[in-house]
Amino acid sequence: QVQLVESGGGLVQAGGSLRLSCVASGSIFRINNMGWYRQVPGKQRELVAGITSGGSTNYANSVKGRFTISRDNAKNTVYLQMNSLKPEDTAVYYCNADHYDGKYSGVYWGQGTQVTVSS
């Protein structure tokens, strides 16, 4: 089993910044892709940013140029640096990891961290 714990959410004014962190722990063999998703009530969870184990990244169009995803493989941690935040970035942000245990692959999710951007 793999556990993901997010931190770093909070309340910030529009134009401000936040940095989210997500640490993976447990019986880790190899973590492949990691990512950040977000969800607002009544809407589907959407991909914000993803990163491969080799460091290749992809972003939702709505956050390109403002958010940066990175990871520290030695610490099993993924980060999301969020700059120039807008009220529409308000959501619960979830960390996601694709883990391979040597035989099977599985997708794990964190519990989520609330990000609120005030106008």
OpenMM code with the backbone's topology and positions (N, CA, C; nanometers):
from openmm import Vec3, app, unit

residues = "GLN VAL GLN LEU VAL GLU SER GLY GLY GLY LEU VAL GLN ALA GLY GLY SER LEU ARG LEU SER CYS VAL ALA SER GLY SER ILE PHE ARG ILE ASN ASN MET GLY TRP TYR ARG GLN VAL PRO GLY LYS GLN ARG GLU LEU VAL ALA GLY ILE THR SER GLY GLY SER THR ASN TYR ALA ASN SER VAL LYS GLY ARG PHE THR ILE SER ARG ASP ASN ALA LYS ASN THR VAL TYR LEU GLN MET ASN SER LEU LYS PRO GLU ASP THR ALA VAL TYR TYR CYS ASN ALA ASP HIS TYR ASP GLY LYS TYR SER GLY VAL TYR TRP GLY GLN GLY THR GLN VAL THR VAL SER SER".split()
positions = [
    Vec3(0.0830, -0.1195, 0.0000),
    Vec3(0.0000, 0.0000, 0.0000),
    Vec3(0.0860, 0.1239, 0.0000),
    Vec3(0.0364, 0.2264, -0.0675),
    Vec3(0.1043, 0.3551, -0.0747),
    Vec3(0.0108, 0.4616, -0.0208),
    Vec3(0.0619, 0.5479, 0.0633),
    Vec3(-0.0160, 0.6597, 0.1155),
    Vec3(0.0413, 0.7894, 0.0609),
    Vec3(-0.0487, 0.8798, 0.0257),
    Vec3(-0.0101, 1.0132, -0.0219),
    Vec3(-0.0692, 1.1173, 0.0729),
    Vec3(0.0142, 1.2088, 0.1169),
    Vec3(-0.0312, 1.3139, 0.2082),
    Vec3(0.0063, 1.4491, 0.1495),
    Vec3(-0.0963, 1.5310, 0.1235),
    Vec3(-0.0739, 1.6650, 0.0703),
    Vec3(-0.0651, 1.7668, 0.1831),
    Vec3(0.0023, 1.8758, 0.1544),
    Vec3(0.0081, 1.9886, 0.2480),
    Vec3(0.0324, 2.1156, 0.1683),
    Vec3(0.0097, 2.2294, 0.2339),
    Vec3(0.0413, 2.3571, 0.1714),
    Vec3(-0.0772, 2.4370, 0.1228),
    Vec3(-0.1964, 2.3808, 0.1316),
    Vec3(-0.3132, 2.4569, 0.0900),
    Vec3(-0.3447, 2.5672, 0.1881),
    Vec3(-0.4401, 2.6515, 0.1510),
    Vec3(-0.4791, 2.7611, 0.2397),
    Vec3(-0.5546, 2.8682, 0.1662),
    Vec3(-0.5663, 2.9823, 0.2331),
    Vec3(-0.6366, 3.0980, 0.1794),
    Vec3(-0.5338, 3.2018, 0.1349),
    Vec3(-0.5492, 3.2512, 0.0135),
    Vec3(-0.4556, 3.3496, -0.0398),
    Vec3(-0.5331, 3.4502, -0.1249),
    Vec3(-0.4832, 3.5704, -0.1331),
    Vec3(-0.5469, 3.6707, -0.2174),
    Vec3(-0.5094, 3.6495, -0.3638),
    Vec3(-0.5945, 3.6970, -0.4511),
    Vec3(-0.5656, 3.6889, -0.5942),
    Vec3(-0.4305, 3.7545, -0.6235),
    Vec3(-0.3537, 3.6883, -0.7079),
    Vec3(-0.2188, 3.7354, -0.7390),
    Vec3(-0.1116, 3.6755, -0.6511),
    Vec3(-0.1525, 3.6090, -0.5459),
    Vec3(-0.0576, 3.5494, -0.4533),
    Vec3(-0.0087, 3.4137, -0.4982),
    Vec3(0.0707, 3.3507, -0.4110),
    Vec3(0.1327, 3.2224, -0.4427),
    Vec3(0.1118, 3.1226, -0.3291),
    Vec3(0.1117, 2.9969, -0.3659),
    Vec3(0.1119, 2.8871, -0.2706),
    Vec3(0.1970, 2.7751, -0.3281),
    Vec3(0.2536, 2.6950, -0.2405),
    Vec3(0.3284, 2.5775, -0.2828),
    Vec3(0.2703, 2.4545, -0.2152),
    Vec3(0.2201, 2.3630, -0.2950),
    Vec3(0.1670, 2.2379, -0.2435),
    Vec3(0.2752, 2.1308, -0.2459),
    Vec3(0.2709, 2.0440, -0.1468),
    Vec3(0.3618, 1.9300, -0.1405),
    Vec3(0.2815, 1.8030, -0.1221),
    Vec3(0.3344, 1.6943, -0.1719),
    Vec3(0.2699, 1.5640, -0.1553),
    Vec3(0.3794, 1.4602, -0.1355),
    Vec3(0.3742, 1.3937, -0.0214),
    Vec3(0.4741, 1.2924, 0.0127),
    Vec3(0.4112, 1.1540, 0.0044),
    Vec3(0.4780, 1.0659, -0.0655),
    Vec3(0.4343, 0.9265, -0.0745),
    Vec3(0.5114, 0.8433, 0.0262),
    Vec3(0.4399, 0.7521, 0.0929),
    Vec3(0.5031, 0.6645, 0.1908),
    Vec3(0.4378, 0.5267, 0.1845),
    Vec3(0.4993, 0.4317, 0.2545),
    Vec3(0.4455, 0.2962, 0.2564),
    Vec3(0.5377, 0.2004, 0.1832),
    Vec3(0.4801, 0.0970, 0.1250),
    Vec3(0.5571, -0.0066, 0.0554),
    Vec3(0.5828, 0.0377, -0.0885),
    Vec3(0.6794, 0.1273, -0.1024),
    Vec3(0.7074, 0.1852, -0.2334),
    Vec3(0.8139, 0.1050, -0.3060),
    Vec3(0.7789, 0.0629, -0.4283),
    Vec3(0.8770, -0.0046, -0.5137),
    Vec3(0.9253, 0.0930, -0.6204),
    Vec3(0.8321, 0.1424, -0.7019),
    Vec3(0.8661, 0.2428, -0.8015),
    Vec3(0.7435, 0.3289, -0.8318),
    Vec3(0.7627, 0.4604, -0.8207),
    Vec3(0.6572, 0.5538, -0.8574),
    Vec3(0.6847, 0.6067, -0.9965),
    Vec3(0.5920, 0.5904, -1.0851),
    Vec3(0.6073, 0.6400, -1.2214),
    Vec3(0.5523, 0.7820, -1.2291),
    Vec3(0.4416, 0.8005, -1.3000),
    Vec3(0.3864, 0.9356, -1.3127),
    Vec3(0.3262, 0.9840, -1.1811),
    Vec3(0.3386, 1.1121, -1.1581),
    Vec3(0.2713, 1.1778, -1.0464),
    Vec3(0.1993, 1.3010, -1.1012),
    Vec3(0.0985, 1.3430, -1.0278),
    Vec3(0.0244, 1.4573, -1.0791),
    Vec3(-0.0569, 1.5263, -0.9732),
    Vec3(-0.1068, 1.6420, -1.0113),
    Vec3(-0.1986, 1.7194, -0.9283),
    Vec3(-0.3292, 1.7376, -1.0050),
    Vec3(-0.4382, 1.7124, -0.9361),
    Vec3(-0.5721, 1.7320, -0.9893),
    Vec3(-0.6444, 1.8291, -0.8972),
    Vec3(-0.7541, 1.8834, -0.9461),
    Vec3(-0.8370, 1.9678, -0.8605),
    Vec3(-0.9846, 1.9445, -0.8917),
    Vec3(-1.0644, 1.9759, -0.7912),
    Vec3(-1.2081, 1.9531, -0.8057),
    Vec3(-1.2847, 2.0581, -0.7282),
    Vec3(-1.3886, 2.1106, -0.7915),
    Vec3(-1.4814, 2.2010, -0.7245),
    Vec3(-1.6158, 2.1299, -0.7164),
    Vec3(-1.6981, 2.1660, -0.6202),
    Vec3(-1.8276, 2.0989, -0.6044),
    Vec3(-1.9102, 2.1036, -0.7320),
    Vec3(-1.9647, 1.9896, -0.7681),
    Vec3(-2.0508, 1.9831, -0.8852),
    Vec3(-1.9787, 1.9641, -1.0164),
    Vec3(-1.8466, 1.9598, -1.0110),
    Vec3(-1.7693, 1.9423, -1.1346),
    Vec3(-1.6786, 1.8203, -1.1241),
    Vec3(-1.6356, 1.7713, -1.2394),
    Vec3(-1.5446, 1.6579, -1.2404),
    Vec3(-1.4054, 1.7004, -1.1984),
    Vec3(-1.3337, 1.6042, -1.1427),
    Vec3(-1.1936, 1.6285, -1.1090),
    Vec3(-1.1159, 1.6465, -1.2384),
    Vec3(-1.0274, 1.7475, -1.2409),
    Vec3(-0.9529, 1.7765, -1.3624),
    Vec3(-0.8031, 1.7760, -1.3359),
    Vec3(-0.7281, 1.7366, -1.4377),
    Vec3(-0.5826, 1.7376, -1.4279),
    Vec3(-0.5321, 1.8808, -1.4294),
    Vec3(-0.4448, 1.9113, -1.3365),
    Vec3(-0.3800, 2.0425, -1.3325),
    Vec3(-0.2415, 2.0326, -1.3956),
    Vec3(-0.1646, 1.9343, -1.3475),
    Vec3(-0.0282, 1.9163, -1.3981),
    Vec3(0.0171, 1.7752, -1.3700),
    Vec3(0.1025, 1.7229, -1.4582),
    Vec3(0.1570, 1.5897, -1.4403),
    Vec3(0.3060, 1.5895, -1.4653),
    Vec3(0.3738, 1.4909, -1.4067),
    Vec3(0.5183, 1.4806, -1.4256),
    Vec3(0.5577, 1.3336, -1.4257),
    Vec3(0.6441, 1.2979, -1.5205),
    Vec3(0.6912, 1.1597, -1.5279),
    Vec3(0.8099, 1.1409, -1.4334),
    Vec3(0.8530, 1.0166, -1.4183),
    Vec3(0.9680, 0.9904, -1.3325),
    Vec3(1.0946, 1.0536, -1.3882),
    Vec3(1.0956, 1.0771, -1.5192),
    Vec3(1.2110, 1.1402, -1.5816),
    Vec3(1.2058, 1.2907, -1.5830),
    Vec3(1.0941, 1.3475, -1.5378),
    Vec3(1.0840, 1.4918, -1.5259),
    Vec3(1.0071, 1.5614, -1.6369),
    Vec3(0.9526, 1.4884, -1.7309),
    Vec3(0.8694, 1.5516, -1.8341),
    Vec3(0.7384, 1.5960, -1.7720),
    Vec3(0.6935, 1.7144, -1.8138),
    Vec3(0.5753, 1.7732, -1.7514),
    Vec3(0.4680, 1.8070, -1.8536),
    Vec3(0.3443, 1.8154, -1.8055),
    Vec3(0.2343, 1.8651, -1.8874),
    Vec3(0.1409, 1.9419, -1.7962),
    Vec3(0.0727, 2.0404, -1.8530),
    Vec3(-0.0122, 2.1305, -1.7757),
    Vec3(-0.1471, 2.1518, -1.8447),
    Vec3(-0.2478, 2.1768, -1.7632),
    Vec3(-0.3735, 2.2246, -1.8162),
    Vec3(-0.3506, 2.3637, -1.8750),
    Vec3(-0.4214, 2.3950, -1.9821),
    Vec3(-0.4028, 2.5256, -2.0465),
    Vec3(-0.4288, 2.6400, -1.9487),
    Vec3(-0.5217, 2.6191, -1.8582),
    Vec3(-0.5618, 2.7261, -1.7666),
    Vec3(-0.4532, 2.7640, -1.6663),
    Vec3(-0.3516, 2.6792, -1.6501),
    Vec3(-0.2478, 2.7081, -1.5502),
    Vec3(-0.1093, 2.7248, -1.6116),
    Vec3(-0.0977, 2.7059, -1.7419),
    Vec3(0.0328, 2.7187, -1.8073),
    Vec3(0.0903, 2.8581, -1.7842),
    Vec3(0.2182, 2.8611, -1.7504),
    Vec3(0.2841, 2.9883, -1.7246),
    Vec3(0.2668, 3.0399, -1.5832),
    Vec3(0.1764, 2.9787, -1.5057),
    Vec3(0.1542, 3.0233, -1.3670),
    Vec3(0.1927, 2.9150, -1.2660),
    Vec3(0.1696, 2.7892, -1.3012),
    Vec3(0.1979, 2.6778, -1.2101),
    Vec3(0.3186, 2.5999, -1.2601),
    Vec3(0.3940, 2.5447, -1.1651),
    Vec3(0.5089, 2.4615, -1.1986),
    Vec3(0.5062, 2.3353, -1.1133),
    Vec3(0.5107, 2.2209, -1.1785),
    Vec3(0.5169, 2.0938, -1.1074),
    Vec3(0.6608, 2.0454, -1.1062),
    Vec3(0.7017, 1.9872, -0.9946),
    Vec3(0.8361, 1.9312, -0.9842),
    Vec3(0.8305, 1.8130, -0.8883),
    Vec3(0.9375, 1.7347, -0.8854),
    Vec3(0.9387, 1.6210, -0.7958),
    Vec3(1.0805, 1.5922, -0.7493),
    Vec3(1.0876, 1.5304, -0.6315),
    Vec3(1.2138, 1.4849, -0.5750),
    Vec3(1.1995, 1.3339, -0.5589),
    Vec3(1.2567, 1.2582, -0.6505),
    Vec3(1.2383, 1.1131, -0.6485),
    Vec3(1.2997, 1.0500, -0.5240),
    Vec3(1.4073, 1.1065, -0.4745),
    Vec3(1.4715, 1.0505, -0.3551),
    Vec3(1.3819, 1.0639, -0.2321),
    Vec3(1.2957, 1.1648, -0.2337),
    Vec3(1.2057, 1.1893, -0.1201),
    Vec3(1.0629, 1.1437, -0.1511),
    Vec3(1.0417, 1.0871, -0.2692),
    Vec3(0.9062, 1.0444, -0.3089),
    Vec3(0.8058, 1.1583, -0.2917),
    Vec3(0.8442, 1.2757, -0.3349),
    Vec3(0.7637, 1.3955, -0.3130),
    Vec3(0.7415, 1.4686, -0.4448),
    Vec3(0.6205, 1.5187, -0.4613),
    Vec3(0.5884, 1.6025, -0.5759),
    Vec3(0.5391, 1.7363, -0.5244),
    Vec3(0.5725, 1.8413, -0.5966),
    Vec3(0.5372, 1.9780, -0.5572),
    Vec3(0.4550, 2.0445, -0.6666),
    Vec3(0.3790, 2.1439, -0.6248),
    Vec3(0.3097, 2.2294, -0.7209),
    Vec3(0.3257, 2.3729, -0.6740),
    Vec3(0.4074, 2.4479, -0.7460),
    Vec3(0.4242, 2.5901, -0.7182),
    Vec3(0.3189, 2.6661, -0.7970),
    Vec3(0.2346, 2.7387, -0.7255),
    Vec3(0.1241, 2.8101, -0.7882),
    Vec3(0.1449, 2.9596, -0.7702),
    Vec3(0.1641, 3.0301, -0.8793),
    Vec3(0.1831, 3.1748, -0.8773),
    Vec3(0.0685, 3.2431, -0.9489),
    Vec3(0.0566, 3.3724, -0.9266),
    Vec3(-0.0480, 3.4522, -0.9924),
    Vec3(-0.1843, 3.3859, -0.9798),
    Vec3(-0.2152, 3.3462, -0.8600),
    Vec3(-0.3395, 3.2731, -0.8377),
    Vec3(-0.4619, 3.3583, -0.8670),
    Vec3(-0.5649, 3.2920, -0.9177),
    Vec3(-0.6907, 3.3569, -0.9529),
    Vec3(-0.8037, 3.2931, -0.8716),
    Vec3(-0.9125, 3.3653, -0.8515),
    Vec3(-1.0254, 3.3065, -0.7791),
    Vec3(-1.0731, 3.1747, -0.8404),
    Vec3(-1.0620, 3.1623, -0.9719),
    Vec3(-1.1066, 3.0382, -1.0370),
    Vec3(-1.0144, 2.9198, -1.0111),
    Vec3(-0.9014, 2.9431, -0.9449),
    Vec3(-0.8151, 2.8329, -0.9029),
    Vec3(-0.8636, 2.7700, -0.7722),
    Vec3(-0.9634, 2.8310, -0.7109),
    Vec3(-1.0174, 2.7768, -0.5864),
    Vec3(-1.0732, 2.6370, -0.6092),
    Vec3(-1.0256, 2.5419, -0.5296),
    Vec3(-1.0662, 2.4022, -0.5446),
    Vec3(-0.9986, 2.3192, -0.4358),
    Vec3(-1.0393, 2.1943, -0.4282),
    Vec3(-0.9630, 2.0968, -0.3503),
    Vec3(-0.8621, 2.0344, -0.4452),
    Vec3(-0.7360, 2.0375, -0.4048),
    Vec3(-0.6285, 1.9852, -0.4886),
    Vec3(-0.5867, 1.8477, -0.4369),
    Vec3(-0.5777, 1.7529, -0.5291),
    Vec3(-0.5447, 1.6157, -0.4957),
    Vec3(-0.4139, 1.5742, -0.5641),
    Vec3(-0.3344, 1.5025, -0.4896),
    Vec3(-0.2128, 1.4438, -0.5423),
    Vec3(-0.2450, 1.3031, -0.5924),
    Vec3(-0.1763, 1.2624, -0.6960),
    Vec3(-0.2004, 1.1337, -0.7606),
    Vec3(-0.0659, 1.0697, -0.7946),
    Vec3(-0.0564, 0.9380, -0.7768),
    Vec3(0.0684, 0.8692, -0.8092),
    Vec3(0.0378, 0.7343, -0.8719),
    Vec3(0.1158, 0.7031, -0.9728),
    Vec3(0.1059, 0.5743, -1.0416),
    Vec3(0.2219, 0.4878, -0.9898),
    Vec3(0.1879, 0.3878, -0.9112),
    Vec3(0.2895, 0.3071, -0.8447),
    Vec3(0.2973, 0.1676, -0.9034),
    Vec3(0.4195, 0.1203, -0.9263),
    Vec3(0.4436, -0.0150, -0.9730),
    Vec3(0.5098, -0.0931, -0.8606),
    Vec3(0.4495, -0.2082, -0.8230),
    Vec3(0.5020, -0.2818, -0.7069),
    Vec3(0.5926, -0.3982, -0.7461),
    Vec3(0.6272, -0.4048, -0.8726),
    Vec3(0.7107, -0.5128, -0.9218),
    Vec3(0.6315, -0.6143, -1.0011),
    Vec3(0.4985, -0.6057, -0.9837),
    Vec3(0.4108, -0.6984, -1.0546),
    Vec3(0.2899, -0.6248, -1.1129),
    Vec3(0.2323, -0.5389, -1.0347),
    Vec3(0.1129, -0.4659, -1.0758),
    Vec3(0.1334, -0.3161, -1.0606),
    Vec3(0.0566, -0.2419, -1.1404),
    Vec3(0.0521, -0.0967, -1.1275),
    Vec3(-0.0786, -0.0569, -1.0625),
    Vec3(-0.0738, 0.0458, -0.9818),
    Vec3(-0.1941, 0.0963, -0.9174),
    Vec3(-0.1886, 0.2469, -0.9051),
    Vec3(-0.3042, 0.3085, -0.9025),
    Vec3(-0.3118, 0.4541, -0.8894),
    Vec3(-0.3600, 0.4883, -0.7493),
    Vec3(-0.2902, 0.5787, -0.6863),
    Vec3(-0.3216, 0.6204, -0.5497),
    Vec3(-0.3512, 0.7688, -0.5457),
    Vec3(-0.4349, 0.8067, -0.4496),
    Vec3(-0.4767, 0.9456, -0.4326),
    Vec3(-0.4541, 0.9906, -0.2887),
    Vec3(-0.4227, 1.1177, -0.2755),
    Vec3(-0.4181, 1.1785, -0.1440),
    Vec3(-0.5579, 1.2178, -0.0996),
    Vec3(-0.5667, 1.2754, 0.0209),
    Vec3(-0.6956, 1.3113, 0.0779),
    Vec3(-0.7423, 1.4488, 0.0311),
    Vec3(-0.6544, 1.5238, -0.0289),
    Vec3(-0.6901, 1.6555, -0.0806),
    Vec3(-0.6541, 1.7677, 0.0151),
    Vec3(-0.6244, 1.8820, -0.0423),
    Vec3(-0.5970, 2.0022, 0.0367),
    Vec3(-0.6705, 2.1194, -0.0283),
    Vec3(-0.7365, 2.1986, 0.0548),
    Vec3(-0.8198, 2.3079, 0.0032),
    Vec3(-0.7332, 2.4287, -0.0316),
    Vec3(-0.7564, 2.4827, -0.1491),
    Vec3(-0.6953, 2.6085, -0.1913),
    Vec3(-0.8085, 2.7064, -0.2190),
    Vec3(-0.8051, 2.8197, -0.1511),
    Vec3(-0.9071, 2.9220, -0.1690),
    Vec3(-0.8391, 3.0534, -0.2062),
    Vec3(-0.8800, 3.1095, -0.3180),
    Vec3(-0.8225, 3.2354, -0.3664),
    Vec3(-0.9314, 3.3420, -0.3605),
    Vec3(-0.9079, 3.4427, -0.2804),
    Vec3(-1.0060, 3.5496, -0.2654),
    Vec3(-0.9783, 3.6620, -0.3650),
    Vec3(-1.0851, 3.7265, -0.4103),
    Vec3(-1.0702, 3.8356, -0.5087),
    Vec3(-1.0507, 3.9685, -0.4408),
] * unit.nanometer
topology = app.Topology()
chain = topology.addChain("A")
for resn in residues:
    res = topology.addResidue(resn, chain)
    for name in ("N", "CA", "C"):
        topology.addAtom(name, app.Element.getBySymbol(name[0]), res)
